[in-house]
Amino acid sequence: MMRKLFSVSVLGWGFLALGLIGNPWVVARFCTQGGSLDLHTRTAILVFEAVLIFWGVVILSQRRSWQARQVSYLLVTTLITLAIVETGLQVLCIVKNRAVVDVRMLLSVYKNTPWGDEYWQEYKSTRFHYEPFILWTADPYHGKWINIDQNGLRKTWAPPGAAPSAATEIYVLGGSAIWGIGARDDYTIPSNLSKLLNAENQPYRVSNYGMPGFTFLQGIIKLTLLLQKGQRPAYVIFYDGPNDVYAAYQSGRVVDFLDYQQTKEKVETSPVTLGIKYLIARCRIVQAVEKTLAFVHLQANFQEGGAGFSDKQLEILARDIAENYKKSAILLHNLSKAYNFTYVLFWQPVIFTELNVVEEEVRLDPHCQDKKLAKLFKLVKGNLVSSSIPHWHDLSTVLHQGPKPAYIDFCHLTEPGYERVSATMGAIVKQKLETAKGVPR
């Protein structure tokens, strides 16, 4: 009897001790090189810790009457219950994702159109693959509203008929806003520019080299690769900002592409560890606990590296982002001289710099509520405005007036929003083209 009581008690105290000692902070301090854990791993350890403490408390409360069989039942029942809950949550998510492939499809600008649902279904079906030097590019895709050719370029509106051989080549580069998230092929910024420019007598061939997630430097590298292959645009347009700022905010320091830390881990971490991290990130129980902790303010809503920065740290980060952007602009300027093309830089509008915002514009994107991210965007823009970068234009005020909603998240626009931005860009580009007497080629 004493031996049984002793063994059950030891087991209970063991579980309780493991649960209390094996918390995320202890694990991060003694089991990781950097002394920190990502959000998903930290939450998974909290869940495991809670289960161990639960086992310890129950076993200790029943230590006088329980035998090894009852303890085994407790352990097995708990694990089966967790498996059932996880399976149920996975099924619910599958059903939800089939009904709503992207929350932005619930916005009025898409719900009230005959093409909205189909567009977001097509968008979800697009895929990307690894590309040397620039990290990723789009797979070919052919739909009703989204079309991507074998070179990864999204379709741009062009006048009917074959393009004249004397047409002026214009390349448009940027991130997902240039690629056109939220817009059909014929209503992206490059397509709108093609319509505006081809309304004149001079023919223009506009190509959309935008790629979701691309920073300014990635766009320059993409342009360099095109030039190396013998392509010679007469005019190059860059439309950037959000990815440069958010990549730095995400990492807590200036980096040259989004998801820097995740990419670094894929190169440096063992396949087994990566597999475990993937399973943890996909665990619906872990995701539910994360949302619950954030809801009751026991965990920060935003987990990016810069989310915990002080105002002074944000000012330093903003200065570094602006300086990095300026260095890239110098690189582009030298490239334009070497390859004889004209270029223009546009700083993209974001919701954080708008004067009037309607509730629908901010309802679906949690980033719109991130005050630190908003402050960083404003600081970076202020640094760039005072930098006098050649050929640089700030579009932050373009959407201050006009119909709402213009935004579908913190940086992507509705089709009317893209059209208004394109009109301002088009006026500037036309003026530049008239000044640049070196075109057409």
C-alpha positions in Angstrom: 0.0 0.0 0.0 2.8 2.5 0.9 4.7 1.5 -2.2 1.6 2.2 -4.4 0.9 5.5 -2.7 4.5 6.5 -3.0 4.7 5.7 -6.7 1.4 7.5 -7.6 2.5 10.5 -5.5 5.9 10.7 -7.1 4.3 10.5 -10.6 1.9 13.4 -9.6 4.6 15.5 -8.2 6.8 14.7 -11.2 4.1 15.9 -13.6 3.5 19.0 -11.5 7.2 19.9 -11.3 7.8 19.3 -15.1 4.8 21.6 -15.8 6.1 24.4 -13.6 9.7 24.1 -14.5 9.3 23.4 -18.2 7.7 26.7 -19.1 8.6 28.7 -22.3 10.9 31.1 -20.5 13.0 28.4 -19.0 13.1 26.5 -22.3 14.1 29.6 -24.2 16.8 30.5 -21.7 18.5 27.1 -21.5 17.5 25.2 -24.7 17.9 27.8 -27.5 20.9 29.7 -28.9 19.2 33.1 -29.1 17.3 32.8 -25.8 13.9 33.2 -27.5 11.1 31.1 -29.0 8.7 31.9 -31.8 5.1 32.5 -31.0 3.8 29.0 -32.1 6.5 27.1 -30.2 6.0 29.2 -27.1 2.2 28.6 -27.2 2.7 24.9 -27.8 4.9 24.6 -24.7 2.3 26.5 -22.7 -0.4 24.0 -23.8 1.9 21.1 -22.9 2.7 22.7 -19.6 -1.0 23.1 -18.8 -1.6 19.4 -19.5 1.3 18.3 -17.2 0.0 20.5 -14.4 -3.5 19.2 -14.9 -2.2 15.6 -14.7 -0.2 16.4 -11.6 -3.1 18.1 -9.8 -5.6 15.3 -10.6 -3.2 12.5 -9.7 -2.2 14.1 -6.4 -5.8 14.8 -5.4 -6.6 11.1 -6.0 -3.3 9.6 -4.8 -4.9 7.6 -1.9 -7.5 5.8 -4.0 -5.9 5.6 -7.5 -3.7 2.8 -8.8 -1.5 2.7 -12.0 -4.5 1.7 -14.0 -6.5 4.9 -13.1 -3.4 7.0 -13.9 -3.1 5.4 -17.3 -6.8 6.0 -18.0 -6.3 9.7 -17.2 -3.3 10.0 -19.5 -4.9 8.2 -22.4 -8.3 9.9 -22.0 -6.6 13.4 -22.0 -4.7 12.6 -25.1 -7.7 11.2 -26.9 -9.7 14.3 -25.9 -7.0 16.6 -27.3 -7.0 14.5 -30.5 -10.8 14.8 -30.9 -10.7 18.6 -30.2 -7.9 19.1 -32.8 -9.7 17.0 -35.4 -12.9 19.0 -34.8 -11.1 22.3 -35.1 -9.3 21.1 -38.3 -12.7 20.1 -39.9 -14.3 23.5 -38.9 -11.4 25.4 -40.5 -11.7 23.3 -43.7 -15.4 24.1 -43.9 -14.8 27.8 -43.2 -11.9 28.1 -45.7 -14.1 26.5 -48.4 -16.8 29.1 -47.8 -14.5 32.1 -47.3 -11.2 31.6 -49.2 -10.0 35.1 -48.2 -11.7 37.4 -45.7 -11.3 40.3 -48.1 -14.0 38.7 -50.3 -16.5 39.8 -47.6 -15.9 43.5 -48.3 -18.8 45.3 -50.1 -16.6 46.1 -53.1 -16.5 42.3 -53.9 -19.7 41.0 -52.4 -21.7 43.4 -54.6 -20.0 42.3 -57.9 -20.6 39.2 -60.0 -16.9 38.5 -60.2 -15.7 39.0 -56.6 -16.0 35.4 -55.3 -14.5 33.9 -58.4 -11.6 36.4 -58.3 -10.6 35.4 -54.8 -10.9 31.7 -55.6 -8.5 32.3 -58.5 -6.1 34.3 -56.3 -6.0 31.4 -53.7 -5.1 29.1 -56.6 -1.9 31.0 -57.6 1.4 29.4 -56.7 5.0 30.5 -56.5 8.4 28.7 -56.9 12.0 29.4 -56.0 13.9 31.7 -58.3 17.7 32.3 -58.0 18.7 35.7 -56.7 15.2 37.0 -56.2 14.0 34.0 -54.1 10.6 33.5 -55.6 8.4 34.1 -58.7 4.9 33.2 -59.8 3.9 29.9 -61.5 2.0 30.2 -64.8 -1.7 30.5 -64.2 -4.7 31.0 -66.5 -8.1 32.0 -65.1 -10.9 34.3 -66.0 -9.6 37.3 -63.9 -6.0 36.4 -63.2 -3.5 35.3 -65.8 0.2 34.7 -65.4 2.5 33.8 -68.3 5.4 31.4 -68.4 7.8 34.1 -67.2 5.8 34.8 -64.1 4.4 38.1 -65.4 0.8 39.0 -64.7 -1.3 39.9 -67.8 -1.4 43.7 -68.6 -4.0 45.4 -70.7 -2.8 46.2 -74.2 -4.5 47.8 -77.2 -6.2 45.3 -79.6 -3.9 43.9 -82.2 -0.2 43.2 -82.3 2.0 45.8 -80.6 4.0 47.9 -83.1 7.7 47.2 -83.2 8.4 50.8 -82.4 6.3 50.7 -79.1 8.1 52.2 -76.1 9.0 49.5 -73.5 7.9 50.4 -70.0 8.6 48.0 -67.1 6.6 48.4 -63.8 8.2 46.9 -60.7 7.0 46.6 -57.1 5.3 44.2 -54.7 1.8 42.8 -54.4 0.2 46.2 -55.0 1.8 46.4 -58.5 1.1 42.7 -59.1 -2.5 43.7 -58.3 -3.9 41.9 -55.2 -7.6 42.8 -55.2 -7.9 43.7 -58.9 -8.6 41.9 -62.1 -6.0 41.8 -64.8 -7.3 44.8 -66.7 -7.6 47.0 -63.6 -4.1 46.7 -62.0 -1.9 49.7 -61.9 0.2 48.6 -64.9 -3.0 48.0 -66.9 -4.3 51.4 -65.9 -1.1 53.0 -66.9 -1.2 51.1 -70.2 -4.7 52.5 -70.9 -3.6 56.1 -70.0 -0.4 56.1 -72.1 -1.9 54.3 -75.1 -4.6 56.9 -75.3 -2.0 59.1 -76.8 -0.6 58.8 -80.4 2.7 57.2 -79.2 2.3 53.4 -78.7 3.6 51.9 -75.4 4.1 48.3 -74.2 3.7 48.1 -70.5 4.9 45.0 -68.6 3.9 44.1 -65.0 7.0 42.8 -63.2 5.5 43.2 -59.8 5.7 40.3 -57.5 3.9 39.8 -54.1 6.3 40.4 -51.2 9.1 42.0 -53.2 11.1 44.8 -51.6 12.6 47.7 -53.5 16.0 45.9 -53.7 14.4 42.7 -55.0 12.8 44.7 -57.8 16.2 46.2 -58.7 17.8 42.7 -58.7 15.0 41.5 -61.0 15.6 44.4 -63.3 19.3 43.7 -63.3 18.7 40.1 -64.3 16.4 41.3 -67.2 19.1 43.7 -68.4 21.7 41.0 -68.1 19.6 38.9 -70.5 19.6 41.7 -73.1 16.2 43.3 -72.4 16.2 47.1 -72.8 13.3 49.0 -71.3 13.1 52.7 -72.2 11.3 53.6 -68.9 11.2 51.9 -65.5 8.6 52.6 -62.8 9.0 51.5 -59.2 6.1 51.5 -56.7 7.3 50.4 -53.3 7.2 51.1 -49.5 5.2 48.6 -47.5 7.4 45.6 -48.0 10.5 47.5 -47.1 9.0 48.8 -43.9 7.2 45.7 -42.9 10.2 43.4 -43.5 12.3 45.5 -41.1 9.4 45.7 -38.6 9.0 42.0 -38.8 12.7 41.3 -38.1 13.4 44.2 -35.8 16.2 45.4 -38.1 16.7 46.3 -41.8 16.6 43.2 -44.0 16.2 42.9 -47.8 13.2 40.6 -48.0 10.1 39.5 -46.2 10.1 36.5 -43.8 13.8 36.8 -43.3 13.9 34.8 -40.1 11.8 32.0 -41.5 14.0 31.8 -44.6 17.1 31.8 -42.4 15.7 29.0 -40.3 15.0 26.9 -43.4 18.6 27.1 -44.4 20.2 26.7 -40.9 17.7 24.4 -39.1 17.6 20.6 -39.4 14.7 19.0 -41.4 13.4 17.3 -38.2 13.1 20.6 -36.3 11.5 22.3 -39.3 9.0 19.5 -39.5 8.1 19.8 -35.8 7.7 23.6 -36.2 5.5 23.1 -39.2 3.2 20.8 -37.3 3.1 23.1 -34.3 2.2 26.1 -36.6 -0.6 24.1 -38.2 -2.0 22.9 -34.9 -5.5 24.4 -34.4 -5.4 24.0 -30.6 -2.2 26.1 -30.5 -3.8 28.7 -32.8 -7.0 28.8 -30.6 -4.9 29.3 -27.5 -2.9 32.1 -29.2 -6.1 34.0 -30.1 -7.6 33.5 -26.6 -4.5 34.8 -24.9 -4.4 37.8 -27.2 -8.1 38.4 -26.6 -7.7 38.5 -22.8 -4.6 40.6 -23.1 -2.3 38.0 -21.7 -0.3 38.0 -24.9 0.6 40.8 -27.3 -1.6 41.1 -30.4 1.4 41.7 -32.6 4.5 39.5 -32.4 6.8 41.2 -35.0 10.3 42.1 -33.9 9.5 45.8 -33.8 6.2 45.4 -32.0 7.9 45.8 -28.6 10.1 48.7 -29.6 10.2 52.0 -27.8 9.6 55.2 -29.6 13.4 55.8 -29.7 14.0 52.4 -31.2 11.3 53.0 -33.8 13.0 56.2 -34.8 16.3 54.5 -35.2 14.7 51.7 -37.3 12.9 54.2 -39.5 16.1 56.1 -40.1 17.9 52.8 -41.1 15.0 51.8 -43.4 15.2 55.2 -45.2 18.9 55.0 -45.5 18.7 51.5 -47.0 16.1 52.7 -49.4 18.3 55.6 -50.5 21.3 53.3 -51.1 19.1 51.1 -53.3 18.0 54.2 -55.2 21.6 55.2 -55.8 22.2 51.7 -57.2 19.2 52.1 -59.5 20.4 55.5 -60.6 23.8 54.1 -61.6 22.1 51.2 -63.4 20.0 53.7 -65.4 23.1 55.5 -66.6 24.9 52.3 -67.5 21.9 51.0 -69.5 20.4 54.2 -70.7 16.8 54.1 -69.3 14.7 56.6 -67.5 13.2 55.7 -64.2 10.7 57.1 -61.6 10.1 56.0 -58.0 6.7 56.1 -56.3 6.2 55.7 -52.5 3.0 53.8 -52.0 0.0 55.1 -50.0 -0.9 53.1 -46.9 -3.9 53.3 -44.6 -1.7 54.7 -41.7 -1.2 58.0 -43.4 -4.8 58.6 -44.4 -6.8 61.4 -42.9 -10.2 59.7 -43.1 -10.7 56.0 -42.8 -14.0 54.1 -42.8 -14.7 51.2 -40.6 -14.9 48.7 -43.4 -11.3 49.5 -44.5 -9.8 48.5 -41.1 -12.2 45.8 -40.0 -10.6 42.7 -41.5 -6.8 43.4 -41.3 -5.4 43.3 -37.7 -2.3 45.2 -38.9 -4.5 48.3 -39.2 -4.7 48.4 -35.4 -1.0 48.2 -34.9 0.0 51.6 -33.6 3.8 50.8 -33.6 3.6 49.8 -37.3 1.6 52.9 -38.1 4.2 55.1 -36.3 7.1 53.4 -38.2 5.5 54.1 -41.6 5.0 57.7 -40.7 8.6 58.0 -39.5 10.0 56.4 -42.6 8.0 58.6 -44.9 9.2 61.7 -43.0 12.8 60.6 -43.4 12.4 60.0 -47.2 10.5 63.3 -47.8 13.5 65.2 -46.3 16.0 63.2 -48.3 15.6 64.7 -51.7 15.9 61.4 -53.6 16.1 62.0 -57.4 12.9 61.0 -59.3 11.1 60.1 -56.1 7.4 60.9 -55.6 5.3 60.5 -52.5 1.7 59.2 -53.2 0.6 59.2 -49.6 -2.0 61.9 -50.1 -3.5 60.7 -53.3 -6.4 58.9 -51.5 -7.2 61.6 -49.0 -10.2 62.7 -51.0 -12.6 60.6 -52.9 -15.0 57.7 -52.4 -14.5 55.1 -49.8 -13.6 52.3 -49.2 -10.3 52.7 -51.0 -8.4 50.1 -49.0 -9.0 46.3 -48.6 -6.2 46.0 -46.0 -3.4 48.3 -44.8 -1.7 48.5 -48.2 -3.8 47.0 -51.0 -6.6 48.9 -52.7 -9.9 48.5 -54.4 -10.0 48.7 -58.2 -11.3 52.4 -58.0 -8.4 53.0 -55.5 -5.9 51.6 -57.9 -7.4 53.7 -60.7 -7.0 57.0 -58.7 -3.4 56.2 -57.8 -2.7 55.2 -61.5 -4.1 58.6 -62.7 -1.6 60.5 -60.5 1.2 58.2 -61.6 0.2 58.5 -65.2 0.3 62.3 -65.2 3.9 62.2 -63.7 5.0 59.5 -66.1 3.6 61.3 -69.2 5.6 64.4 -68.1 8.7 62.4 -67.7 8.3 60.7 -71.1 7.9 64.0 -72.8 11.1 65.2 -71.1 13.0 62.0 -71.9 13.8 62.5 -75.6 15.6 59.2 -75.7 12.4 57.3 -76.3 11.1 55.4 -78.2 13.7 52.8 -78.9 
